[in-house]
Amino acid sequence: MTSAIRRISIALAICLLTSALVRAQDKPSDEESEALAKKLSNPISDLVSVPFQFNWEQKVGPLELSQFILNVQPVIPFTLNPDWNLILRVIVPFVGQPPFFPGDLGEFGIGDMTTSFFFSPHSKGGFTVGFGPAFVTTESYEPTIGTGQYSVGPTAVALNQSGKLTIGVLWNQVWSFAGDPRRRSVNQMFLQPFLAYQATKTITLTVQSETTADWHATTDNWTVPINFLISKLSSFGVFPASYQFGVGVYPVHPSLGPQWKIRANIVILLPRKK
């Protein structure tokens, strides 16, 4: 593990310890907690949220070491008019790549950033849909960190919430249009089906996948994880927050891994005023 990864892991431990010691000034009621927990299962709900998702991917590369990825994923909804919302969703990955051969020091940097815009009609029922463009911008020309390409394509999400269950899917497909001419062009799909069960007013159980397909690859073009997650709604200082922990396995993965993962997630919530 590189020193940068150690520093981030220590920062995570400090955040968890601090949040446990600092109590919220305005603790939400049981009804408010239940509503917030349900909205967390909706990736395009009317919540301003700032997730910090820590992933430890295992058995990566020829040396079968650990890869670290911190995804910072702010979600910001906007009301366009009484009938439509616009949801901005950004994913910024900080990647700690392990050594790929003896003597290699590994790499640490910012991976490709994904910015999605979802146009979503207001819905009074449990069914929600959103669609729009997705943009992928390269932040690193290091081959093990980013693609070195700028990509664009459509994205969409559809979900239904009924009682304690939420079921849905998020999808995008991007193609590169500019970037490093020495690097391979991008033609990639992302597919995220999810099923969430609200076990209590503050605890949610989720099973989901974050499947990717590299259509240009001749072999190893599919990466299919299955993630099992449990989240608890609590507080982070004066803000409501969700704490999530989970594990994942990769029944389908490239020959160089990963094969399984550990995930910890902190989602700081800023509910919108009506």
N, C-alpha and C positions, 0 to 999 in steps of 0.2 A: 504494500500500500504506500503510495507516495505521500510526501509531507502535506501536499494540498488536500488530499483526501482525508488525512488525519485531522487537519484543521476544520474541515467541514463537518466531520463526524463529531468532533468535540463541540462545535457550535450547535449541532442538533441536540446533544445531551444537555447543554446549557439552556437551550430554549425549552426543552421538556421539563427541566428542573425548575426554571423560573416560572413557567406557566402553572406548575403544580403549587407553587408557593404564593402566587398572586391571585387573589379572588376577584371576580367581576363585581363592579359596583352596582350594576343593574342586572341581576340574574333573571333570565327570561322565565315566564311562567311555564307550567307543564304544557299548556296548549300551544304557546309560542315555540317551545322546544320541539314539540311533535311536528309542527308546520315547517320549521327550519330543517329538521332531519329529513322530512319528505322532499323538500326542495333540493337538498343536497344530492339526491339521486337523479335529478334532472340537470343535464349539462348545460341547458340554456334557460334556467329559471331566472326570476327577476331578483337575483341576489348579486351584489358585488362581492366577489370572493377572491381570495389570494391563497391558492394552495402552494405548499412547498412539499413536493413529492420526492422522497429519498428512495432510491433503488440500488440494491446490491445484487448484481447479476453474477451467477456462479458458473465456474468451469468455462471461462471464455478464453479463446485463443489456443495455440498449440501447447502452451504451458498450463492450461486449465486453471487460470487465476481468476480473481474477482474484478469485475468492472463496476465502477460507481457512476450513477447518473442522478443528478438533482434536477428535477423539472420544476421550474417556477412557472405557474400557469394562471395568471390573472384572468378573470371573467368579468366583463363590464357590460351590463344591459343599458340600452337607451330606448326611450319611448319616442317613436317617430310620429305617431298620431293615435287616435283612439282604437285603431284597428291593427296596428303593426308595431312590433318591437324589432330593434336591431341589437344583436348580442355579439360583442367583440370577445374573441377567445384567443389568447396568445400562449404559446408554449416555448419557453426558453430552456434548453437542456445544457447543464454544466456537466461535462463528461470527463471522468477519470479513467483513461484507457490503460489496462495492464501491459506489462512487457510482453512482446510477442516472440522473443528469443533470448537466450542467456546473454546478459550484458546490456540488454535494452533497458532504458529507464522508464518506459511508458510515456504517455502524453496526458496533458490536462488542458481543456479549453472549452469554449462554447460551441456546441453543435449547431445543426441547422435549426433556425427558428421558424415555427409555423404560426401564421396569423390567419384566423378564420373569421368571416363575417356571416352571421346567420340572420336572415330575415324571417321572422316568426310571427304569424298572425295570432292575435289575442284569442284565447280559447277559454271558455267557461267550464268545459268538461275535463276529463282526464287525459285526452289525447292532445299531444303537442308535436308540432313539426317545425323544422327550420331548414333553410337552404341558402346557399350563397357561394362566394368564391373563397378559396384558400390559397395563401401565398407562402412559399417556403424560401427563405433567404439564407444564404450561407454566411456563417460567421467565422469560419476557419477553413484554410486551405490544407490543413494537415489531413492526409488521406484516412487516418484512423479515427478522425473526429467528425468531419463533415464531408458532404458530397462535392463541394466546390462549385455547385450549380445553383441557379435561381429557377424556381419552379412555380407553376400555377395550375389550378384546376378547380373543379366543382367539389363542394362538400354539402352534406345533408345529415340531418338527424331526425328521427321519429321515435316517439315513446308514448306509452300509455300507463297512467297511474290509476289503479283501482284498489281501494282499500289499503292494505298493507303492502301490496306488490307494485313494483315498477319494472316494466320490461321495455327494452328499446334497442336501438342500434344507431351508431354514428359512423359515417363513411366519408372518405375523400379519395380522390384520384388526381395525382399531379404529374405534369410533364415539364421537363426543363426547357427553358427558352434562351438562357444566357449563362455565362460562367466560364470556368477554366476550360479552354478547348482541349487541354491534355487529359481531362478527366472524362469518364464515361457519362453519357447523358442519363437523365432520370426518367423513369416511367414506373411509378410506384403507387400502389393502393394501400390504404389503411382502413381496417374494418374493426369496429368495437361494439360487439353485441354485449348487453348487460342485463342482469336480472338481480333486483334488490328486494329484500324483505325487511320491513321495519318491525323488528322483534319486540321492541318496547318504544316508549316515547322518545328515547334518546339513543338507542342502539339499533344499528342497521347491519344486516348481513348481505354481502354482495358476491356474486360470481360473475366474472366477465373475461373477455379476451381483448387483446390489442394486437390483432393479426396484421402483418404486413406482407405484401407480395411484390417482389422485384421482377417486373415483367421482362426486363432486359437480361436477367441472369439465365444462363444455360443450365445451371444446377443450383441447388440450395436457394431457390427463389422464394420459398415460404418460411415465415417465422410465426409460429402459432403458440402463444402462451395461454394458459388457463390460470386465472388469478382468483384466490379465495381471500376475501377481505372482511374485516369487522371494524366498524367505526362507532365512536361514542361522542355524542354532542356534549360539550362542556363550555369552557371559557378560556380565553387567552388574555389575561389582564382584564380590560374593560370590554372586550369584544367577545361575542359568541364564537366558538371555534369547534371544529370537528377533529378528533384524533383517530387515525386509522392505522391498522396494522394488518399485514397479510403475507401470504406466501404464494408463489406461482411455480408452475412446472411448464416445460416446453415439450409437448409430445411431438412437435415438428419444429426443427431448428436447423440452421446451417451447420456444416461439419465442425466449424470452430466455435460453436456454442452461441448463446448461453444454454444451459440445461435446466436451471432452476433459479429462483430469485427470492429475496426478502424485500418487503416494502414497508416503509413508514411514511405517513402523510399527515401534515398539519394544514388545515384549511381555516383561515381567518375570514370571518363573515362580516359584511357590512350591509345589513338589510336596508333596502330602499324605503324611503318615507313615502307614504301614499298621499 
